[in-house]
Amino acid sequence: MILVDSHCHLDFPEYASDLTETKQRARQAGVKFLISVGTTLGQSKRNITLAQNDKNLFAAVGIHPHEADQVANLIPSSLASLRQLAASERVVAIGETGLDYYKSRSLPGNQKKLFRDQVNLALEIKKPLILHIRDAYRDALAILEKEYLPFCSLDFPGVAHSFGAGLWYARRFWERGFFIGINGIVTFSNAAALREIVSQIPLKSLLLETDAPFLAPEPFRGQRNEPAYIVEIARKVAEIKGLPVAKVAQIITRNSKVLFGF
């Protein structure tokens, strides 16, 4: 069984002391490919370095919406730096980028400007988006439908990472070619609503992700998450779908390869 962790953060300090062992555990669990996702320019650059030293690890580069206020006056230079990073052959996507109105860590206007600029970069270099959306699905979808999808030449324009909205939004995304990223939340005892949504999403539209070091699935909840634990997410999705876990892994791994092009 081959799995892909389509969204993790191996550049984070939580792995500073045991990154090699973390990747070894992932390989032993059947996780062949990893996408380490940027949230700042510095982290994006570190992810590229990691990917250059590991043929099974790829990078995504982006600026998280939480950073929007901090870079509001630096967006032209930040975008120039991001464009330079995105040119690396080890970069498979732009992200994570999007809108996050939860706790309002950055002003919505600054978030939208930063998001639009990264959408335009994705269009320019023809790489898919890794979307971070929280409590902002309506605004994010409006931007995507007006400013991204009409001009996107990709068959699969991106992935809605850590999906957390209702079935109506899930359908809007998968019908437009986006994948839906499902992580350890689906295993939580209080996530019955998400499991019901997953039951309705076509398997051909799903990706699996850990978002490590965050959101460790059961039975590891509360611990540091790591890519090896994606096996638990695959098992839960297989249970929801009523399919063998090997079949689910086969289809979703193919989805990852189609989106990211490796």
VEXVO-328281 format. One record per residue: residue number from 0; residue in one letter; z, x, y negated of N, C-alpha, C, O in turn. Coordinates in steps of 0.001 Angstrom, whole numbers, always signed. Layout:
N
NUM  a  Z  X  Y  Z  X  Y  Z  X  Y  Z  X  Y
...
END
This chain:
262
0  m  +0  +844  +1191  +0  +0  +0  +0  +884  -1246  +870  +1740  -1408
1  i  -977  +671  -2121  -1097  +1428  -3358  -772  +521  -4537  -1286  -594  -4634
2  l  +83  +1005  -5430  +496  +241  -6596  +212  +1029  -7871  +64  +2251  -7845
3  v  +139  +308  -8983  -23  +907  -10305  +1088  +367  -11194  +1306  -842  -11265
4  d  +1785  +1268  -11869  +2708  +840  -12922  +1907  +879  -14217  +1663  +1947  -14776
5  s  +1501  -299  -14685  +584  -374  -15812  +1266  -234  -17168  +602  -258  -18204
6  h  +2602  -87  -17164  +3296  +52  -18453  +4676  +653  -18226  +5586  -17  -17738
7  c  +4817  +1915  -18585  +6126  +2572  -18557  +6171  +3558  -19712  +5175  +3765  -20405
8  h  +7345  +4168  -19914  +7540  +5076  -21047  +8177  +6374  -20540  +9359  +6631  -20766
9  l  +7383  +7169  -19864  +7918  +8378  -19245  +8218  +9479  -20256  +8833  +10489  -19915
10  d  +7788  +9287  -21487  +8095  +10253  -22541  +9485  +10038  -23131  +9946  +10859  -23924
11  f  +10158  +8956  -22763  +11447  +8629  -23351  +12521  +9615  -22871  +12401  +10189  -21789
12  p  +13566  +9806  -23679  +14597  +10800  -23321  +15352  +10474  -22043  +15989  +11356  -21466
13  e  +15295  +9236  -21593  +15981  +8873  -20349  +15462  +9664  -19146  +16146  +9756  -18126
14  y  +14257  +10235  -19257  +13675  +10995  -18142  +13645  +12497  -18403  +13034  +13250  -17645
15  a  +14296  +12926  -19459  +14218  +14340  -19837  +14725  +15270  -18739  +14232  +16389  -18596
16  s  +15702  +14815  -17970  +16316  +15709  -16987  +15735  +15579  -15581  +15983  +16434  -14731
17  d  +14963  +14516  -15326  +14494  +14325  -13940  +13117  +13673  -13865  +12858  +12879  -12960
18  l  +12242  +13997  -14796  +10923  +13372  -14787  +10153  +13694  -13515  +9520  +12811  -12935
19  t  +10198  +14937  -13076  +9482  +15321  -11854  +9972  +14518  -10667  +9171  +14025  -9872
20  e  +11282  +14383  -10544  +11854  +13612  -9425  +11509  +12129  -9549  +11274  +11456  -8545
21  t  +11481  +11625  -10781  +11125  +10221  -11012  +9713  +9948  -10523  +9461  +8939  -9864
22  k  +8793  +10847  -10845  +7409  +10664  -10402  +7286  +10821  -8891  +6489  +10130  -8257
23  q  +8064  +11717  -8317  +8042  +11877  -6861  +8513  +10607  -6163  +7920  +10188  -5169
24  r  +9577  +9991  -6677  +10062  +8737  -6095  +9012  +7642  -6214  +8862  +6816  -5314
25  a  +8294  +7639  -7316  +7229  +6654  -7484  +6139  +6855  -6443  +5687  +5895  -5819
26  r  +5721  +8090  -6255  +4682  +8359  -5251  +5143  +7970  -3854  +4374  +7409  -3073
27  q  +6389  +8266  -3544  +6920  +7918  -2225  +6964  +6408  -2010  +6884  +5934  -877
28  a  +7092  +5650  -3111  +7125  +4191  -3027  +5726  +3583  -3001  +5586  +2368  -2862
29  g  +4689  +4411  -3133  +3323  +3916  -3097  +2690  +3721  -4460  +1592  +3174  -4561
30  v  +3379  +4168  -5528  +2840  +4032  -6887  +1944  +5232  -7154  +2423  +6333  -7425
31  k  +648  +5005  -7073  -291  +6118  -7195  -619  +6440  -8646  -774  +7609  -9000
32  f  -728  +5408  -9494  -1132  +5616  -10880  -80  +5073  -11837  +563  +4060  -11566
33  l  +84  +5770  -12967  +1056  +5407  -13983  +378  +5409  -15345  -419  +6297  -15647
34  i  +697  +4412  -16167  +250  +4385  -17553  +1492  +4527  -18422  +2327  +3623  -18464
35  s  +1618  +5647  -19112  +2748  +5867  -20000  +2308  +5516  -21414  +1340  +6073  -21932
36  v  +3031  +4587  -22031  +2552  +3883  -23217  +3290  +4352  -24464  +4516  +4466  -24468
37  g  +2530  +4623  -25522  +3098  +5102  -26767  +3630  +3996  -27651  +3108  +2881  -27647
38  t  +4680  +4306  -28417  +5230  +3367  -29397  +5279  +3978  -30796  +5473  +3259  -31777
39  t  +5107  +5276  -30898  +4999  +5988  -32172  +3931  +7060  -32009  +3454  +7314  -30903
40  l  +3561  +7685  -33120  +2589  +8776  -33028  +3133  +9928  -32200  +2425  +10489  -31363
41  g  +4396  +10281  -32434  +4982  +11385  -31693  +5042  +11110  -30201  +4721  +11978  -29389
42  q  +5452  +9906  -29844  +5529  +9562  -28424  +4146  +9465  -27801  +3953  +9836  -26643
43  s  +3183  +8967  -28569  +1814  +8908  -28063  +1295  +10305  -27743  +653  +10523  -26716
44  k  +1579  +11234  -28626  +1146  +12618  -28392  +1813  +13189  -27154  +1168  +13882  -26368
45  r  +3106  +12907  -26968  +3802  +13414  -25777  +3223  +12804  -24506  +3146  +13475  -23477
46  n  +2816  +11541  -24567  +2231  +10916  -23382  +912  +11568  -22995  +609  +11715  -21811
47  i  +136  +11953  -23985  -1111  +12655  -23680  -810  +13971  -22988  -1476  +14327  -22016
48  t  +185  +14696  -23475  +568  +15962  -22842  +991  +15734  -21397  +607  +16491  -20506
49  l  +1782  +14691  -21169  +2177  +14369  -19796  +967  +14076  -18930  +884  +14537  -17792
50  a  +27  +13307  -19470  -1151  +12925  -18694  -2054  +14116  -18416  -2708  +14165  -17374
51  q  -2099  +15062  -19320  -2932  +16250  -19108  -2412  +17116  -17975  -3146  +17932  -17417
52  n  -1153  +16934  -17640  -536  +17732  -16586  -345  +16980  -15275  +304  +17476  -14354
53  d  -910  +15786  -15197  -745  +14970  -13988  -1972  +14079  -13857  -2169  +13170  -14664
54  k  -2795  +14332  -12848  -4059  +13610  -12718  -3880  +12135  -12419  -4822  +11360  -12584
55  n  -2701  +11728  -11985  -2459  +10323  -11672  -1697  +9589  -12773  -1293  +8438  -12607
56  l  -1509  +10272  -13894  -807  +9669  -15019  -1775  +9593  -16197  -2445  +10570  -16529
57  f  -1838  +8420  -16821  -2705  +8207  -17973  -1857  +7767  -19156  -724  +7313  -18995
58  a  -2431  +7912  -20353  -1696  +7603  -21575  -2325  +6436  -22315  -3534  +6216  -22252
59  a  -1478  +5694  -23018  -1923  +4756  -24044  -1280  +5199  -25343  -137  +5658  -25352
60  v  -2012  +5062  -26443  -1499  +5518  -27729  -1457  +4351  -28701  -2425  +3601  -28832
61  g  -329  +4205  -29379  -193  +3105  -30310  +1085  +3210  -31114  +1938  +4061  -30859
62  i  +1197  +2318  -32099  +2382  +2239  -32940  +2964  +844  -32795  +2306  -145  -33119
63  h  +4182  +761  -32316  +4880  -482  -32017  +5128  -1275  -33301  +5354  -684  -34357
64  p  +5088  -2610  -33218  +5344  -3402  -34430  +6700  -3162  -35072  +6853  -3381  -36273
65  h  +7693  -2715  -34300  +8990  -2394  -34896  +8884  -1261  -35925  +9735  -1133  -36805
66  e  +7840  -450  -35805  +7670  +694  -36699  +6898  +343  -37963  +6669  +1215  -38801
67  a  +6492  -913  -38118  +5555  -1291  -39170  +6089  -1003  -40570  +5345  -516  -41420
68  d  +7370  -1296  -40826  +7914  -1025  -42161  +7927  +469  -42459  +7665  +887  -43587
69  q  +8233  +1267  -41444  +8344  +2711  -41658  +6997  +3354  -41975  +6936  +4338  -42713
70  v  +5925  +2805  -41421  +4611  +3412  -41634  +3781  +2639  -42652  +2608  +2950  -42855
71  a  +4380  +1628  -43300  +3613  +754  -44198  +2871  +1528  -45274  +1744  +1174  -45620
72  n  +3478  +2570  -45807  +2845  +3358  -46857  +2062  +4549  -46322  +1522  +5350  -47084
73  l  +2012  +4650  -45002  +1353  +5798  -44374  +242  +5365  -43432  -265  +6176  -42658
74  i  -142  +4093  -43489  -1077  +3578  -42492  -2402  +4342  -42474  -2873  +4653  -41380
75  p  -3038  +4668  -43605  -4306  +5413  -43506  -4162  +6727  -42753  -4976  +7024  -41879
76  s  -3143  +7521  -43073  -2963  +8798  -42375  -2516  +8579  -40939  -2911  +9325  -40043
77  s  -1682  +7544  -40711  -1236  +7248  -39351  -2407  +6838  -38477  -2509  +7263  -37326
78  l  -3287  +6016  -39021  -4452  +5591  -38251  -5411  +6747  -37985  -6036  +6812  -36926
79  a  -5523  +7648  -38941  -6362  +8827  -38714  -5793  +9668  -37581  -6538  +10160  -36733
80  s  -4476  +9831  -37564  -3831  +10589  -36484  -3986  +9866  -35155  -4240  +10493  -34127
81  l  -3832  +8539  -35175  -3960  +7768  -33943  -5388  +7835  -33412  -5597  +7934  -32203
82  r  -6362  +7783  -34301  -7759  +7895  -33889  -8017  +9242  -33210  -8726  +9318  -32207
83  q  -7442  +10279  -33760  -7611  +11604  -33170  -6994  +11661  -31769  -7591  +12216  -30847
84  l  -5805  +11090  -31616  -5154  +11058  -30309  -5959  +10228  -29315  -6099  +10603  -28151
85  a  -6484  +9099  -29782  -7185  +8172  -28895  -8468  +8760  -28321  -8995  +8262  -27326
86  a  -8968  +9823  -28951  -10204  +10445  -28462  -10000  +11212  -27165  -10977  +11570  -26506
87  s  -8753  +11472  -26784  -8491  +12203  -25544  -9007  +11437  -24336  -8872  +10216  -24257
88  e  -9599  +12164  -23399  -10104  +11535  -22175  -8970  +11002  -21308  -9222  +10233  -20380
89  r  -7730  +11390  -21587  -6591  +10903  -20815  -6035  +9586  -21372  -5122  +8999  -20792
90  v  -6583  +9136  -22479  -6138  +7885  -23098  -7005  +6734  -22598  -8231  +6776  -22701
91  v  -6352  +5701  -22054  -7088  +4578  -21468  -6917  +3280  -22240  -7543  +2279  -21893
92  a  -6075  +3268  -23290  -5859  +2031  -24034  -5205  +2333  -25373  -4644  +3409  -25580
93  i  -5288  +1360  -26281  -4573  +1397  -27550  -3364  +480  -27429  -3504  -710  -27148
94  g  -2184  +1035  -27639  -978  +237  -27544  +215  +1090  -27162  +53  +2229  -26725
95  e  +1419  +545  -27325  +1471  -892  -27452  +1463  -1287  -28917  +2087  -649  -29765
96  t  +736  -2357  -29182  +579  -2858  -30527  +638  -4373  -30489  +359  -4991  -29462
97  g  +1002  -4963  -31610  +1085  -6414  -31651  +2009  -6890  -32741  +2086  -6301  -33820
98  l  +2715  -7975  -32439  +3642  -8594  -33389  +4944  -8906  -32688  +4946  -9362  -31544
99  d  +6049  -8663  -33366  +7369  -8942  -32797  +8266  -9470  -33910  +8741  -8712  -34756
100  y  +8490  -10785  -33895  +9323  -11415  -34918  +10779  -11554  -34476  +11610  -12047  -35239
101  y  +11092  -11130  -33272  +12460  -11213  -32775  +13334  -10233  -33552  +13053  -9035  -33582
102  k  +14362  -10727  -34160  +15304  -9945  -34976  +14678  -9347  -36231  +15358  -8662  -36995
103  s  +13377  -9603  -36451  +12699  -9215  -37697  +12965  -7758  -38081  +13431  -7485  -39187
104  r  +12678  -6848  -37197  +12911  -5431  -37489  +11906  -4851  -38470  +12163  -3814  -39080
105  s  +10762  -5509  -38628  +9793  -5147  -39653  +9211  -6431  -40233  +9138  -7451  -39547
106  l  +8800  -6379  -41492  +8269  -7555  -42157  +6986  -8028  -41473  +6150  -7207  -41095
107  p  +6822  -9345  -41312  +5611  -9856  -40654  +4317  -9360  -41297  +3354  -9055  -40594
108  g  +4289  -9277  -42630  +3074  -8814  -43289  +2722  -7387  -42921  +1554  -7071  -42698
109  n  +3723  -6524  -42855  +3478  -5141  -42457  +3041  -5062  -41000  +2169  -4267  -40647
110  q  +3650  -5889  -40161  +3256  -5913  -38748  +1795  -6325  -38590  +1049  -5712  -37826
111  k  +1395  -7361  -39313  +18  -7847  -39191  -980  -6794  -39649  -2030  -6613  -39031
112  k  -650  -6101  -40733  -1556  -5047  -41211  -1692  -3936  -40171  -2799  -3486  -39878
113  l  -578  -3504  -39623  -606  -2449  -38608  -1347  -2907  -37357  -2114  -2144  -36769
114  f  -1120  -4144  -36953  -1790  -4693  -35775  -3297  -4748  -36000  -4070  -4328  -35138
115  r  -3713  -5260  -37147  -5150  -5362  -37425  -5819  -3988  -37411  -6929  -3833  -36902
116  d  -5141  -3008  -37970  -5725  -1672  -37990  -5894  -1114  -36579  -6882  -436  -36297
117  q  -4946  -1391  -35697  -5074  -902  -34325  -6100  -1710  -33536  -6777  -1171  -32661
118  v  -6214  -2991  -33839  -7285  -3810  -33253  -8639  -3216  -33625  -9518  -3071  -32775
119  n  -8801  -2874  -34897  -10068  -2287  -35340  -10335  -940  -34678  -11482  -614  -34371
120  l  -9291  -162  -34459  -9457  +1113  -33771  -9917  +893  -32333  -10804  +1592  -31843
121  a  -9308  -83  -31661  -9723  -395  -30288  -11192  -797  -30236  -11918  -403  -29323
122  l  -11624  -1581  -31216  -13039  -1964  -31272  -13921  -745  -31501  -14984  -611  -30894
123  e  -13477  +129  -32371  -14268  +1310  -32714  -14475  +2230  -31517  -15581  +2721  -31291
124  i  -13414  +2464  -30754  -13521  +3430  -29653  -13738  +2764  -28300  -13850  +3439  -27276
125  k  -13797  +1429  -28306  -14105  +659  -27094  -13108  +915  -25964  -13478  +1191  -24823
126  k  -11826  +810  -26330  -10773  +873  -25328  -9907  -373  -25442  -9733  -896  -26542
127  p  -9355  -866  -24325  -8609  -2131  -24350  -7273  -2002  -25070  -6779  -904  -25325
128  l  -6706  -3166  -25390  -5417  -3244  -26061  -4290  -3489  -25067  -4442  -4255  -24115
129  i  -3163  -2830  -25298  -1912  -3196  -24633  -1073  -3897  -25691  -615  -3278  -26652
130  l  -879  -5197  -25499  -267  -6051  -26515  +1226  -6216  -26297  +1676  -6532  -25196
131  h  +1983  -6000  -27357  +3408  -6332  -27386  +3555  -7536  -28306  +3333  -7431  -29513
132  i  +3927  -8673  -27743  +4084  -9897  -28535  +5415  -10541  -28176  +5692  -10807  -27006
133  r  +6227  -10784  -29181  +7497  -11464  -28951  +7761  -12426  -30105  +7798  -12031  -31271
134  d  +7943  -13685  -29756  +8184  -14741  -30741  +7101  -14762  -31814  +7372  -15098  -32967
135  a  +5878  -14403  -31436  +4794  -14323  -32416  +3444  -14607  -31763  +2415  -14129  -32240
136  y  +3438  -15366  -30697  +2196  -15576  -29951  +1135  -16296  -30771  -48  -15976  -30660
137  r  +1534  -17258  -31590  +544  -18003  -32359  -188  -17088  -33333  -1417  -17107  -33407
138  d  +570  -16289  -34078  -49  -15397  -35055  -880  -14309  -34381  -1971  -13980  -34847
139  a  -368  -13755  -33288  -1103  -12700  -32592  -2415  -13224  -32026  -3452  -12571  -32138
140  l  -2365  -14392  -31426  -3578  -14958  -30842  -4597  -15294  -31927  -5800  -15134  -31722
141  a  -4121  -15759  -33074  -5037  -16066  -34175  -5788  -14818  -34623  -6991  -14874  -34876
142  i  -5091  -13701  -34720  -5744  -12445  -35112  -6739  -12009  -34045  -7860  -11608  -34357
143  l  -6327  -12091  -32794  -7212  -11672  -31709  -8469  -12533  -31644  -9566  -12015  -31434
144  e  -8315  -13834  -31820  -9470  -14730  -31698  -10425  -14605  -32874  -11622  -14849  -32726
145  k  -9918  -14233  -34025  -10770  -14121  -35211  -11329  -12720  -35413  -12474  -12560  -35834
146  e  -10524  -11706  -35114  -10879  -10356  -35531  -11152  -9380  -34395  -11623  -8268  -34632
147  y  -10858  -9791  -33154  -11040  -8874  -32025  -12039  -9402  -31009  -13055  -8762  -30740
148  l  -11756  -10554  -30451  -12577  -11044  -29345  -14042  -11256  -29706  -14903  -10951  -28880
149  p  -14379  -11768  -30912  -15809  -11954  -31216  -16604  -10647  -31275  -17832  -10665  -31188
150  f  -15919  -9531  -31418  -16596  -8250  -31597  -16367  -7279  -30444  -16893  -6166  -30454
151  c  -15588  -7694  -29458  -15218  -6812  -28349  -16303  -6834  -27279  -16685  -7897  -26789
152  s  -16786  -5668  -26928  -17843  -5563  -25921  -17300  -5352  -24512  -18073  -5276  -23557
153  l  -15983  -5257  -24374  -15389  -5021  -23073  -15317  -6309  -22263  -15066  -7380  -22815
154  d  -15538  -6206  -20954  -15387  -7377  -20086  -13936  -7836  -20042  -13655  -9028  -19923
155  f  -13017  -6878  -20138  -11588  -7180  -20085  -10944  -6545  -21322  -10768  -5328  -21375
156  p  -10594  -7369  -22315  -10190  -6829  -23617  -8796  -6244  -23693  -8474  -5560  -24664
157  g  -7947  -6496  -22682  -6609  -5930  -22752  -5626  -6657  -21866  -6000  -7415  -20972
158  v  -4338  -6402  -22141  -3265  -6994  -21352  -2153  -7455  -22282  -1781  -6745  -23215
159  a  -1628  -8641  -22026  -448  -9145  -22718  +767  -8642  -21951  +1192  -9234  -20959
160  h  +1308  -7544  -22436  +2421  -6856  -21775  +3694  -7690  -21834  +3960  -8368  -22826
161  s  +4483  -7632  -20754  +5783  -8312  -20680  +5669  -9742  -21168  +6384  -10160  -22080
162  f  +4770  -10483  -20557  +4461  -11835  -21042  +5720  -12695  -21075  +6498  -12723  -20121
163  g  +5905  -13404  -22207  +7133  -14177  -22365  +6941  -15504  -23048  +7868  -16011  -23681
164  a  +5753  -16087  -22936  +5501  -17395  -23536  +5229  -18409  -22420  +5414  -18108  -21241
165  g  +4794  -19594  -22797  +4575  -20658  -21822  +3201  -20600  -21184  +2390  -19722  -21480
166  l  +2960  -21558  -20302  +1712  -21596  -19547  +512  -21791  -20466  -559  -21242  -20205
167  w  +674  -22561  -21530  -444  -22799  -22445  -959  -21479  -23007  -2167  -21245  -23039
168  y  -50  -20618  -23450  -467  -19315  -23976  -1012  -18421  -22871  -1997  -17711  -23072
169  a  -376  -18455  -21708  -890  -17648  -20594  -2344  -18001  -20303  -3183  -17125  -20095
170  r  -2621  -19292  -20295  -3990  -19733  -20023  -4951  -19266  -21120  -6073  -18849  -20833
171  r  -4506  -19339  -22362  -5369  -18885  -23456  -5731  -17410  -23279  -6855  -17002  -23572
172  f  -4792  -16630  -22809  -5072  -15208  -22609  -5982  -14977  -21409  -6990  -14282  -21530
173  w  -5646  -15545  -20255  -6456  -15197  -19087  -7863  -15778  -19198  -8807  -15179  -18682
174  e  -8034  -16918  -19851  -9372  -17485  -19998  -10235  -16660  -20939  -11459  -16797  -20943
175  r  -9605  -15803  -21738  -10337  -14929  -22651  -10472  -13516  -22100  -10883  -12600  -22813
176  g  -10125  -13346  -20831  -10337  -12062  -20170  -9166  -11117  -20189  -9228  -10040  -19596
177  f  -8082  -11504  -20870  -6893  -10654  -20873  -6149  -10754  -19545  -6139  -11801  -18897
178  f  -5536  -9656  -19159  -4600  -9671  -18046  -3206  -10027  -18571  -2915  -9881  -19758
179  i  -2365  -10490  -17667  -988  -10856  -17990  -69  -9868  -17286  -89  -9770  -16059
180  g  +737  -9134  -18054  +1638  -8138  -17486  +2972  -8745  -17093  +3651  -9364  -17912
181  i  +3340  -8564  -15838  +4584  -9112  -15294  +5495  -7956  -14886  +5085  -7056  -14152
182  n  +6735  -7995  -15372  +7673  -6918  -15070  +8924  -7445  -14372  +8911  -8539  -13808
183  g  +10003  -6665  -14411  +11203  -6986  -13647  +11872  -8284  -14011  +12671  -8798  -13229
184  i  +11575  -8837  -15180  +12174  -10114  -15571  +11902  -11187  -14528  +12727  -12076  -14316
185  v  +10749  -11106  -13880  +10383  -12144  -12910  +11354  -12207  -11730  +11408  -13214  -11023
186  t  +12121  -11135  -11515  +13080  -11118  -10407  +14452  -11642  -10817  +15301  -11859  -9952
187  f  +14695  -11853  -12117  +16021  -12248  -12583  +16335  -13676  -12151  +15439  -14516  -12062
188  s  +17597  -13942  -11887  +18003  -15270  -11416  +17751  -16354  -12456  +17563  -17519  -12105
189  n  +17747  -15978  -13738  +17562  -16972  -14797  +16113  -17071  -15268  +15850  -17598  -16349
190  a  +15169  -16570  -14467  +13764  -16537  -14874  +12909  -17516  -14089  +11748  -17229  -13797
191  a  +13467  -18666  -13745  +12708  -19663  -12975  +11463  -20122  -13729  +10421  -20354  -13117
192  a  +11561  -20255  -15043  +10408  -20710  -15828  +9268  -19707  -15745  +8107  -20092  -15612
193  l  +9597  -18417  -15824  +8559  -17395  -15713  +7932  -17409  -14327  +6716  -17272  -14191
194  r  +8749  -17572  -13307  +8200  -17615  -11945  +7236  -18790  -11784  +6221  -18666  -11099
195  e  +7539  -19910  -12401  +6635  -21053  -12330  +5312  -20732  -13025  +4246  -21105  -12537
196  i  +5380  -20045  -14155  +4157  -19648  -14854  +3342  -18679  -14000  +2123  -18807  -13897
197  v  +4025  -17707  -13388  +3326  -16747  -12531  +2632  -17463  -11371  +1552  -17056  -10943
198  s  +3241  -18506  -10879  +2623  -19254  -9773  +1286  -19866  -10187  +436  -20138  -9339
199  q  +1100  -20083  -11495  -117  -20716  -11991  -1171  -19716  -12461  -2346  -20065  -12574
200  i  -769  -18501  -12731  -1724  -17499  -13218  -2556  -16982  -12050  -1988  -16589  -11032
201  p  -3871  -16970  -12161  -4698  -16435  -11071  -4323  -14974  -10781  -4070  -14193  -11698
202  l  -4295  -14630  -9521  -3935  -13265  -9139  -4891  -12247  -9754  -4500  -11114  -10034
203  k  -6133  -12650  -9961  -7120  -11753  -10551  -6827  -11460  -12020  -7481  -10613  -12628
204  s  -5836  -12166  -12597  -5493  -11971  -14005  -4126  -11330  -14201  -3628  -11287  -15325
205  l  -3512  -10835  -13138  -2167  -10273  -13222  -2187  -8744  -13161  -3004  -8145  -12462
206  l  -1272  -8130  -13907  -928  -6730  -13741  +567  -6637  -13496  +1329  -7509  -13914
207  l  +981  -5581  -12819  +2397  -5308  -12607  +2818  -4132  -13469  +2059  -3180  -13649
208  e  +4028  -4201  -14002  +4537  -3153  -14877  +6050  -3091  -14753  +6694  -4077  -14396
209  t  +6610  -1930  -15051  +8072  -1838  -15058  +8654  -1892  -16467  +9773  -2369  -16654
210  d  +7906  -1406  -17463  +8437  -1185  -18812  +9610  -205  -18759  +10474  -217  -19635
211  a  +9635  +634  -17737  +10704  +1625  -17588  +10763  +2514  -18826  +9728  +2935  -19343
212  p  +11980  +2797  -19301  +13294  +2691  -18633  +14004  +1352  -18790  +15175  +1230  -18431
213  f  +13307  +338  -19325  +13935  -955  -19583  +13698  -1929  -18431  +12827  -1714  -17588
214  l  +14487  -3003  -18409  +14241  -4194  -17585  +14131  -3904  -16090  +13204  -4372  -15429
215  a  +15058  -3151  -15573  +15055  -2882  -14129  +15156  -4189  -13350  +15962  -5053  -13694
216  p  +14352  -4341  -12310  +14386  -5571  -11522  +15614  -5633  -10625  +16287  -4627  -10398
217  e  +15892  -6823  -10120  +16873  -6933  -9050  +16341  -6153  -7852  +15143  -6226  -7579
218  p  +17159  -5425  -7140  +18628  -5333  -7206  +19147  -4185  -8079  +20290  -3753  -7926
219  f  +18302  -3691  -8994  +18688  -2541  -9812  +19032  -2945  -11247  +19193  -2085  -12113
220  r  +19141  -4218  -11492  +19345  -4710  -12853  +20583  -4052  -13483  +21638  -3935  -12858
221  g  +20416  -3634  -14725  +21499  -2968  -15431  +21442  -1455  -15346  +22135  -759  -16089
222  q  +20608  -936  -14429  +20437  +500  -14293  +19203  +963  -15078  +18432  +146  -15580
223  r  +19035  +2252  -15173  +17801  +2777  -15748  +16643  +2387  -14840  +16701  +2592  -13628
224  n  +15616  +1838  -15416  +14447  +1457  -14639  +13558  +2673  -14407  +13625  +3645  -15159
225  e  +12728  +2622  -13373  +11759  +3687  -13124  +10595  +3129  -12320  +10740  +2093  -11672
226  p  +9437  +3798  -12347  +8229  +3246  -11742  +8354  +2887  -10267  +7679  +1963  -9813
227  a  +9181  +3573  -9513  +9322  +3262  -8085  +9774  +1822  -7863  +9491  +1234  -6819
228  y  +10469  +1258  -8837  +11011  -82  -8673  +9952  -1178  -8803  +10255  -2359  -8634
229  i  +8732  -794  -9099  +7679  -1802  -9188  +7439  -2483  -7844  +6884  -3579  -7781
230  v  +7857  -1830  -6788  +7756  -2456  -5455  +8502  -3780  -5429  +8037  -4739  -4813
231  e  +9660  -3847  -6093  +10437  -5087  -6108  +9701  -6187  -6868  +9780  -7359  -6501
232  i  +8995  -5813  -7913  +8220  -6789  -8683  +7053  -7295  -7854  +6755  -8489  -7860
233  a  +6388  -6389  -7137  +5283  -6792  -6266  +5767  -7748  -5178  +5092  -8724  -4853
234  r  +6925  -7463  -4628  +7463  -8343  -3589  +7744  -9738  -4130  +7467  -10736  -3466
235  k  +8297  -9804  -5342  +8613  -11110  -5920  +7337  -11887  -6232  +7271  -13089  -5975
236  v  +6328  -11221  -6779  +5066  -11905  -7058  +4418  -12380  -5763  +3869  -13481  -5711
237  a  +4479  -11556  -4716  +3935  -11967  -3420  +4663  -13194  -2886  +4045  -14105  -2335
238  e  +5986  -13208  -3056  +6783  -14365  -2636  +6362  -15617  -3404  +6204  -16687  -2816
239  i  +6182  -15480  -4707  +5773  -16614  -5538  +4398  -17129  -5110  +4171  -18338  -5054
240  k  +3506  -16224  -4815  +2140  -16584  -4458  +1991  -16978  -2990  +958  -17520  -2596
241  g  +3009  -16711  -2181  +2917  -17022  -757  +1902  -16165  -35  +1205  -16628  +868
242  l  +1825  -14891  -448  +851  -13967  +134  +1556  -12710  +609  +2653  -12408  +140
243  p  +949  -11969  +1533  +1518  -10678  +1927  +1549  -9732  +735  +630  -9730  -84
244  v  +2585  -8943  +638  +2716  -8047  -504  +1576  -7035  -541  +1156  -6623  -1622
245  a  +1071  -6630  +617  -41  -5682  +642  -1293  -6285  +11  -2050  -5578  -655
246  k  -1517  -7571  +210  -2680  -8239  -381  -2530  -8321  -1891  -3482  -8069  -2629
247  v  -1336  -8672  -2351  -1077  -8739  -3783  -1269  -7361  -4413  -1887  -7244  -5471
248  a  -748  -6329  -3773  -896  -4971  -4291  -2363  -4568  -4378  -2785  -3950  -5355
249  q  -3129  -4915  -3365  -4549  -4554  -3346  -5289  -5174  -4529  -6049  -4491  -5216
250  i  -5068  -6468  -4768  -5787  -7162  -5833  -5341  -6669  -7209  -6169  -6431  -8089
251  i  -4035  -6519  -7387  -3538  -6143  -8715  -3844  -4679  -9026  -4058  -4327  -10186
252  t  -3867  -3834  -8018  -4288  -2454  -8239  -5745  -2415  -8680  -6109  -1651  -9573
253  r  -6558  -3222  -8064  -7972  -3311  -8490  -8063  -3798  -9945  -8869  -3290  -10724
254  n  -7232  -4782  -10301  -7208  -5263  -11695  -6926  -4116  -12659  -7589  -3981  -13687
255  s  -5935  -3291  -12318  -5553  -2175  -13186  -6695  -1198  -13350  -6960  -721  -14454
256  k  -7377  -897  -12249  -8478  +43  -12308  -9633  -504  -13143  -10280  +237  -13883
257  v  -9886  -1802  -13021  -10958  -2430  -13804  -10637  -2369  -15296  -11511  -2063  -16107
258  l  -9395  -2658  -15657  -9023  -2673  -17077  -9036  -1269  -17680  -9602  -1048  -18751
259  f  -8408  -326  -16982  -8187  +999  -17572  -9272  +2009  -17214  -9328  +3087  -17807
260  g  -10117  +1683  -16270  -11269  +2522  -15998  -10989  +3828  -15279  -11691  +4818  -15487
261  f  -9944  +3839  -14415  -9695  +5068  -13647  -9980  +4835  -12173  -9830  +5750  -11363
END
